[in-house]
Amino acid sequence: MKYRIRLIETDEGWSVSCLDLPGCHSQGSNREEALDAIKDAIQLWLEVEAEESGIKSAETLELAV
């Protein structure tokens, strides 16, 4: 599945949000770190959503940016 993300550069580094998953945000000191962090955040978001919904498993196979 592909997810839309928004990267924002600030004086403190990069913030990143997944536009398709409410409340799924992360950050990094550089762009690459922020992209790696949002991949982890998306996976965790999906795992929590699955657990709360009673879904046995959820996988993230691809992130297109």
PyMOL CGO cylinders between C-alpha atoms (Angstrom):
from pymol import cmd
from pymol.cgo import CYLINDER

trace = [
    CYLINDER, 0.00, 0.00, 0.00, 1.19, 3.53, -0.69, 0.3, 1, 1, 1, 1, 1, 1,
    CYLINDER, 1.19, 3.53, -0.69, 0.76, 6.38, 1.79, 0.3, 1, 1, 1, 1, 1, 1,
    CYLINDER, 0.76, 6.38, 1.79, 0.88, 10.12, 1.20, 0.3, 1, 1, 1, 1, 1, 1,
    CYLINDER, 0.88, 10.12, 1.20, 3.24, 11.97, 3.50, 0.3, 1, 1, 1, 1, 1, 1,
    CYLINDER, 3.24, 11.97, 3.50, 4.12, 15.59, 4.11, 0.3, 1, 1, 1, 1, 1, 1,
    CYLINDER, 4.12, 15.59, 4.11, 7.69, 16.63, 4.97, 0.3, 1, 1, 1, 1, 1, 1,
    CYLINDER, 7.69, 16.63, 4.97, 8.33, 20.01, 6.59, 0.3, 1, 1, 1, 1, 1, 1,
    CYLINDER, 8.33, 20.01, 6.59, 11.82, 21.39, 7.19, 0.3, 1, 1, 1, 1, 1, 1,
    CYLINDER, 11.82, 21.39, 7.19, 12.26, 23.64, 10.24, 0.3, 1, 1, 1, 1, 1, 1,
    CYLINDER, 12.26, 23.64, 10.24, 15.21, 25.03, 12.16, 0.3, 1, 1, 1, 1, 1, 1,
    CYLINDER, 15.21, 25.03, 12.16, 15.06, 21.95, 14.44, 0.3, 1, 1, 1, 1, 1, 1,
    CYLINDER, 15.06, 21.95, 14.44, 15.06, 19.39, 11.59, 0.3, 1, 1, 1, 1, 1, 1,
    CYLINDER, 15.06, 19.39, 11.59, 12.34, 17.66, 9.61, 0.3, 1, 1, 1, 1, 1, 1,
    CYLINDER, 12.34, 17.66, 9.61, 8.81, 16.80, 10.68, 0.3, 1, 1, 1, 1, 1, 1,
    CYLINDER, 8.81, 16.80, 10.68, 6.78, 14.29, 8.73, 0.3, 1, 1, 1, 1, 1, 1,
    CYLINDER, 6.78, 14.29, 8.73, 3.12, 13.29, 8.80, 0.3, 1, 1, 1, 1, 1, 1,
    CYLINDER, 3.12, 13.29, 8.80, 1.22, 10.53, 7.05, 0.3, 1, 1, 1, 1, 1, 1,
    CYLINDER, 1.22, 10.53, 7.05, -1.77, 12.29, 5.53, 0.3, 1, 1, 1, 1, 1, 1,
    CYLINDER, -1.77, 12.29, 5.53, -3.73, 9.04, 5.21, 0.3, 1, 1, 1, 1, 1, 1,
    CYLINDER, -3.73, 9.04, 5.21, -3.43, 7.96, 8.88, 0.3, 1, 1, 1, 1, 1, 1,
    CYLINDER, -3.43, 7.96, 8.88, -4.76, 10.45, 11.46, 0.3, 1, 1, 1, 1, 1, 1,
    CYLINDER, -4.76, 10.45, 11.46, -2.26, 11.18, 14.21, 0.3, 1, 1, 1, 1, 1, 1,
    CYLINDER, -2.26, 11.18, 14.21, 0.64, 9.40, 12.47, 0.3, 1, 1, 1, 1, 1, 1,
    CYLINDER, 0.64, 9.40, 12.47, 3.60, 11.77, 12.78, 0.3, 1, 1, 1, 1, 1, 1,
    CYLINDER, 3.60, 11.77, 12.78, 7.35, 11.59, 13.29, 0.3, 1, 1, 1, 1, 1, 1,
    CYLINDER, 7.35, 11.59, 13.29, 10.52, 13.63, 12.87, 0.3, 1, 1, 1, 1, 1, 1,
    CYLINDER, 10.52, 13.63, 12.87, 14.21, 13.44, 12.09, 0.3, 1, 1, 1, 1, 1, 1,
    CYLINDER, 14.21, 13.44, 12.09, 17.30, 15.59, 12.15, 0.3, 1, 1, 1, 1, 1, 1,
    CYLINDER, 17.30, 15.59, 12.15, 17.56, 15.21, 8.36, 0.3, 1, 1, 1, 1, 1, 1,
    CYLINDER, 17.56, 15.21, 8.36, 15.25, 14.23, 5.50, 0.3, 1, 1, 1, 1, 1, 1,
    CYLINDER, 15.25, 14.23, 5.50, 16.43, 10.60, 5.31, 0.3, 1, 1, 1, 1, 1, 1,
    CYLINDER, 16.43, 10.60, 5.31, 16.05, 10.09, 9.06, 0.3, 1, 1, 1, 1, 1, 1,
    CYLINDER, 16.05, 10.09, 9.06, 12.54, 11.55, 8.93, 0.3, 1, 1, 1, 1, 1, 1,
    CYLINDER, 12.54, 11.55, 8.93, 11.56, 9.21, 6.08, 0.3, 1, 1, 1, 1, 1, 1,
    CYLINDER, 11.56, 9.21, 6.08, 12.89, 6.18, 7.97, 0.3, 1, 1, 1, 1, 1, 1,
    CYLINDER, 12.89, 6.18, 7.97, 11.04, 7.34, 11.10, 0.3, 1, 1, 1, 1, 1, 1,
    CYLINDER, 11.04, 7.34, 11.10, 7.69, 7.72, 9.33, 0.3, 1, 1, 1, 1, 1, 1,
    CYLINDER, 7.69, 7.72, 9.33, 7.99, 4.21, 7.88, 0.3, 1, 1, 1, 1, 1, 1,
    CYLINDER, 7.99, 4.21, 7.88, 8.32, 2.90, 11.45, 0.3, 1, 1, 1, 1, 1, 1,
    CYLINDER, 8.32, 2.90, 11.45, 5.48, 5.15, 12.64, 0.3, 1, 1, 1, 1, 1, 1,
    CYLINDER, 5.48, 5.15, 12.64, 3.17, 3.89, 9.87, 0.3, 1, 1, 1, 1, 1, 1,
    CYLINDER, 3.17, 3.89, 9.87, 3.92, 0.26, 10.74, 0.3, 1, 1, 1, 1, 1, 1,
    CYLINDER, 3.92, 0.26, 10.74, 3.25, 0.90, 14.44, 0.3, 1, 1, 1, 1, 1, 1,
    CYLINDER, 3.25, 0.90, 14.44, 0.05, 2.84, 13.64, 0.3, 1, 1, 1, 1, 1, 1,
    CYLINDER, 0.05, 2.84, 13.64, -1.21, -0.09, 11.54, 0.3, 1, 1, 1, 1, 1, 1,
    CYLINDER, -1.21, -0.09, 11.54, -0.34, -2.61, 14.26, 0.3, 1, 1, 1, 1, 1, 1,
    CYLINDER, -0.34, -2.61, 14.26, -2.21, -0.64, 16.93, 0.3, 1, 1, 1, 1, 1, 1,
    CYLINDER, -2.21, -0.64, 16.93, -5.20, -0.14, 14.63, 0.3, 1, 1, 1, 1, 1, 1,
    CYLINDER, -5.20, -0.14, 14.63, -5.27, -3.85, 13.84, 0.3, 1, 1, 1, 1, 1, 1,
    CYLINDER, -5.27, -3.85, 13.84, -5.05, -4.79, 17.51, 0.3, 1, 1, 1, 1, 1, 1,
    CYLINDER, -5.05, -4.79, 17.51, -7.85, -2.41, 18.49, 0.3, 1, 1, 1, 1, 1, 1,
    CYLINDER, -7.85, -2.41, 18.49, -10.01, -3.65, 15.59, 0.3, 1, 1, 1, 1, 1, 1,
    CYLINDER, -10.01, -3.65, 15.59, -9.38, -7.32, 16.28, 0.3, 1, 1, 1, 1, 1, 1,
    CYLINDER, -9.38, -7.32, 16.28, -7.40, -7.85, 13.07, 0.3, 1, 1, 1, 1, 1, 1,
    CYLINDER, -7.40, -7.85, 13.07, -4.83, -10.63, 13.43, 0.3, 1, 1, 1, 1, 1, 1,
    CYLINDER, -4.83, -10.63, 13.43, -2.09, -9.08, 11.26, 0.3, 1, 1, 1, 1, 1, 1,
    CYLINDER, -2.09, -9.08, 11.26, -1.25, -6.01, 9.21, 0.3, 1, 1, 1, 1, 1, 1,
    CYLINDER, -1.25, -6.01, 9.21, 1.68, -5.52, 6.87, 0.3, 1, 1, 1, 1, 1, 1,
    CYLINDER, 1.68, -5.52, 6.87, 3.22, -2.54, 5.15, 0.3, 1, 1, 1, 1, 1, 1,
    CYLINDER, 3.22, -2.54, 5.15, 4.90, -3.61, 1.96, 0.3, 1, 1, 1, 1, 1, 1,
    CYLINDER, 4.90, -3.61, 1.96, 5.86, -0.36, 0.21, 0.3, 1, 1, 1, 1, 1, 1,
    CYLINDER, 5.86, -0.36, 0.21, 6.10, 3.36, 0.83, 0.3, 1, 1, 1, 1, 1, 1,
    CYLINDER, 6.10, 3.36, 0.83, 6.26, 5.62, -2.20, 0.3, 1, 1, 1, 1, 1, 1,
    CYLINDER, 6.26, 5.62, -2.20, 7.46, 9.17, -1.75, 0.3, 1, 1, 1, 1, 1, 1,
]
cmd.load_cgo(trace, "trace")
